[in-house]
Amino acid sequence: MSGDLFGDATPPAPPAAPACPSCAQWEQDRTSGAYAVGCADCKARGIARSPAAWRAVKGITDVDVRASIVDSFGEDNYREGRRLVWTWINKLKGKGA
């Protein structure tokens, strides 16, 4: 045993910068209203900022936010869309990703 606890392990890489210019703009200015067509994170961020998401977070109803996710991501991609929307809800609430 060499005494090196981690051996040749390399430290984790820092988080990658967003590929989307609108997402990168949001990272710099959290009040940015920029959204890019075709960006899944932009779609999810838009849904996360909607009244439908507010109603879901407050436990009033999740019907509208589900419909928004299906409209934006499709029924086949609902689970991924839902995951992205809730990730953005947490980011917007300041809870990270």
Secondary structure, 3 states (H helix, E strand, C coil): CCCCCCCCCCCCCCCCCCCCHHHHHHHHCCCCCCCCCCCHHHHHHHHHCCHHHHHHHCCCCCHHHHHHHHHHHCHHHHHHHHHHHHHHHHHHCCCCC
